[in-house]
Amino acid sequence: MLSFKLIYSDKYFLPIGQHVFPAEKYRRVHHKLIETGIAGPADFITPQLASDQDILLVHTPQYVNKLKTGTLSAREELELEIPYSSELVDAFWLAAGGSILAAEQALKDGVAVNIGGGFHHAFPDHGEGFCMIHDVAVAIRRMQRDGKIRTAMTVDCDVHQGNGTAAIFAGTRTLSEPLPSSGQAVLGKRPLMRGAHAGDVFTISLHQENNYPAQKPPSSIDVDLPDGITDDDYLAWLDNSLSSGLRQFSPDLICYIAGADPYREDQLGGLALTIEGLKKRDELVFRVARAKGIPVMVTYAGGYAQRVEDTVTIHCNTVVAAKEMFEAPSAT
C-alpha cells in the first residue's frame, strides 16, 4: 500500500469522440497501476465534483454561466478545441474536485497525485487548448480560502506554456533573478528565460518556445526551450528553475503539472525527452520538494504520444517516482 493517495474516477473520461487528446488514458493509467502492482485499489480515492462556488474562485460568473447553460458562442467553443456538452462540463468540474482533493491529501501526506487535471490553458473568462476550466488554480484558491495554505508554486513541465496559469496569477510583478548559467548550452542555442514574480503564487513553466500558445503571458519564471532539447539539458534547466524559484519564494504547496508531452514521440510536441528522462524529471521535482519539506500535488496535463501506451507509461512512472522519492528512508 502506498503512503500517499491517488485521486481517480472513471468519470474523468472526456466525452470528446475521436480526438488527438487520448480521453481513455485516465482509465488505462488506473488499470496499469493496479495490474503492475504499483498501486492497489485501496490507494485510490474518488473525488466529488467541485462546487460552482469553487469554480468561481477563479472563473468569471459570466463564463461559468455559459458553461452551465450551454450558451458559449461559436468562437468560444472553437477556442476550446473540444466539442461542448453538459457531460464534458461535469468531467471538468470533477477534475477540479480531484485537484482540490489532491491538494488536501498532499498537505496531509506530503504528496498526492490526481490521475487527471492539469488543464493549464483555461483563463478566467474563457477556455483554450482542450482546457475548459483551470483545475489547479481552483485547487490553490480553495486551499487559500480555507486557510490551509498562504502561498503556492506551480511547476509546469507540460511541453506547452501554462498561459492560463500565468494570466490567472499575474498580480503585481517584480523582475526575478536570472537563472544560473550551468544549463545554457542547449543545441547551440540558449533558451530564453523570462522572469517576473507574482503575489501569493509563484509560477514556473518549462516549455517548447516554438509551440502553442503563440502568445505567452509571463510566468514568474518561463524557460522557452528550443526544439529538440534532450534529457540532460532539460533536467539542467529544470534544476536551475527550481533552485532560482525557491530562493525567491517559499511556497506552502507545490502544484506539479507533469505533462507527458515533452516526450520525443509526442504528436503535439517538439522536444526530445525519453521515457527514462521524463521519470528523472519527476524524481527531480519530488526530490527537491521532499528535501525542502514542501507538500506537492500532481496533475497530469497533456500527452499525445503516437502510441497511447507510451503516454500511459509516462504517467504511471510519475507515481513510481513519487513512491521511490517519498517512501525512501531519506531523499537523496
C-alpha positions, 0 to 999 in steps of 0.5 A: 500500500502506498503512503500517499493517495491517488485521486481517480474516477472513471468519470474523468473520461472526456466525452470528446469522440475521436480526438488527438487528446487520448480521453481513455488514458485516465482509465488505462493509467488506473488499470496499469497501476493496479495490474503492475502492482504499483498501486492497489485499489485501496490507494485510490480515492474518488473525488466529488465534483467541485462546487460552482462556488469553487469554480468561481474562485477563479472563473468569471460568473459570466463564463461559468454561466455559459458553461452551465447553460450551454450558451458559449458562442461559436468562437468560444467553443472553437477556442476550446478545441473540444466539442461542448456538452453538459457531460464534458462540463461535469468531467471538468468540474470533477477534475477540479474536485480531484485537484482540490482533493489532491491538494488536501491529501498532499498537505496531509501526506506530503504528496498526492497525485490526481490521475487527471487535471492539469488543464493549464490553458483555461483563463478566467473568462474563457477556455483554450487548448482542450482546457475548459476550466483551470483545475489547479488554480481552483485547487490553490484558491480553495486551499487559500480560502480555507486557510490551509495554505498562504502561498503556492508554486506551480511547476509546469513541465507540460511541453506547452506554456501554462498561459492560463496559469500565468494570466490567472496569477499575474498580480503585481510583478517584480523582475526575478533573478536570472537563472544560473548559467550551468544549463545554457548550452542547449543545441547551440542555442540558449533558451530564453528565460523570462522572469517576473514574480507574482503575489501569493503564487509563484509560477514556473513553466518549462516549455517548447518556445516554438509551440502553442500558445503563440502568445505567452503571458509571463510566468514568474519564471518561463524557460522557452526551450528550443526544439529538440532539447534532450534529457540532460539539458532539460533536467539542467534547466529544470534544476536551475528553475527550481533552485532560482524559484525557491530562493525567491519564494517559499511556497506552502504547496507545490502544484506539479503539472507533469505533462507527458508531452515533452516526450520525443514521440509526442504528436503535439510536441517538439522536444526530445525527452525519453521515457527514462528522462521524463521519470528523472524529471519527476524524481527531480521535482519530488526530490527537491520538494521532499528535501525542502519539506514542501507538500506537492500535488500532481496533475497530469496535463497533456500527452499525445504520444503516437502510441497511447501506451507510451503516454500511459507509461509516462504517467504511471512512472510519475507515481513510481517516482513519487513512491521511490522519492517519498517512501525512501528512508531519506531523499537523496 
